């Protein structure tokens, strides 16, 4: 079993959500299975406005590169909005994860 940590940053944006960003984690040896575990996050309305959180969505997915089995792509979905039901406020954040692989 191998474990590597990583993070994905979501820059300040509005009128879009939830958003998807990806990063690649490279293991020292080939892997056959991989799972990303959420170990933390930072989420804020920006510029740090006083809003009530209506919806916070964070999801992680992994995908092993079939042509390079040491490489695992981690995809994160992140969205933050208030109770208005729209993604009309600026928000940003960062998702922290560990990838456990065999």
Phi, psi and omega per residue, in radians:
X1 nan 2.410 3.117
X2 -2.186 2.516 3.124
X3 -2.331 2.253 3.035
X4 -2.280 2.526 3.115
X5 -1.781 2.706 3.087
X6 -2.809 -3.115 3.108
X7 -2.653 2.749 3.079
X8 -2.323 2.173 3.141
X9 -1.675 2.495 3.068
X10 -2.048 1.960 -3.121
X11 -1.187 2.861 3.132
X12 -1.030 2.223 3.130
X13 -2.769 2.800 3.056
X14 -2.469 2.996 3.127
X15 1.044 0.445 3.095
X16 -2.695 2.254 3.083
X17 3.066 2.773 -0.350
X18 -1.098 2.652 -3.077
X19 -1.830 2.767 -3.126
X20 -2.174 2.256 3.055
X21 -2.319 2.770 -3.100
X22 -2.381 2.765 3.007
X23 -2.573 2.878 -3.121
X24 -1.988 2.381 3.067
X25 -2.008 2.269 -3.096
X26 -1.957 2.113 3.131
X27 -1.595 2.744 -3.128
X28 -1.227 -0.409 3.095
X29 -2.322 2.890 -3.133
X30 -1.097 2.548 3.110
X31 -2.091 2.653 3.114
X32 -1.922 -0.417 3.113
X33 -2.485 2.557 3.115
X34 -2.643 2.490 3.090
X35 -2.405 2.384 3.092
X36 -1.711 2.315 3.123
X37 -1.989 2.301 3.087
X38 -1.266 2.138 3.121
X39 -1.971 -0.139 3.086
X40 3.005 2.949 3.093
X41 -2.779 2.790 3.028
X42 -2.264 2.136 -3.125
X43 -2.365 2.340 -3.113
X44 -2.683 2.548 2.892
X45 -1.313 2.480 -3.107
X46 -2.222 2.530 0.102
X47 -1.445 1.397 3.082
X48 0.916 0.829 3.093
X49 -1.224 2.741 3.126
X50 -1.536 1.658 3.098
X51 -2.120 2.713 2.992
X52 -1.595 2.328 -3.126
X53 -1.255 2.146 3.084
X54 -1.765 -0.585 -3.122
X55 -2.718 2.218 3.007
X56 -2.180 2.121 -3.131
X57 -2.143 2.222 3.076
X58 -2.427 2.176 3.080
X59 -2.385 2.603 3.090
X60 -2.203 2.497 3.054
X61 -2.400 2.646 3.087
X62 -2.164 2.714 3.137
X63 -2.625 2.109 3.102
X64 -1.462 2.305 3.119
X65 -1.236 1.998 -3.082
X66 -1.125 -0.418 3.137
X67 -1.574 -0.255 3.135
X68 -2.522 1.417 -2.984
X69 -1.188 0.007 2.990
X70 -1.466 -0.271 -3.040
X71 -1.755 2.215 3.099
X72 -2.071 2.158 3.063
X73 -1.537 2.236 3.094
X74 -1.915 2.175 3.124
X75 -1.917 2.261 3.110
X76 -2.065 2.393 3.021
X77 -1.926 2.265 -3.062
X78 -2.458 2.311 3.076
X79 -2.657 2.491 3.124
X80 -2.462 2.220 3.079
X81 -2.555 2.883 3.085
X82 -1.583 -2.858 -3.065
X83 -1.398 0.020 -3.112
X84 -1.187 -0.389 -3.098
X85 1.563 -0.061 3.116
X86 -2.017 2.816 3.096
X87 -1.695 0.696 -2.977
X88 -1.440 -0.118 -3.139
X89 -1.764 2.558 3.055
X90 -1.150 2.373 3.048
X91 -2.565 2.808 -3.142
X92 -2.706 2.951 3.114
X93 3.097 -3.072 3.133
X94 -2.566 2.445 -3.131
X95 -1.994 2.269 -3.139
X96 -1.939 2.388 -3.044
X97 -2.531 2.840 2.941
X98 -2.109 2.421 3.039
X99 -1.858 2.129 3.079
X100 -1.797 2.203 -3.061
X101 -2.390 2.680 3.029
X102 -2.015 nan nan
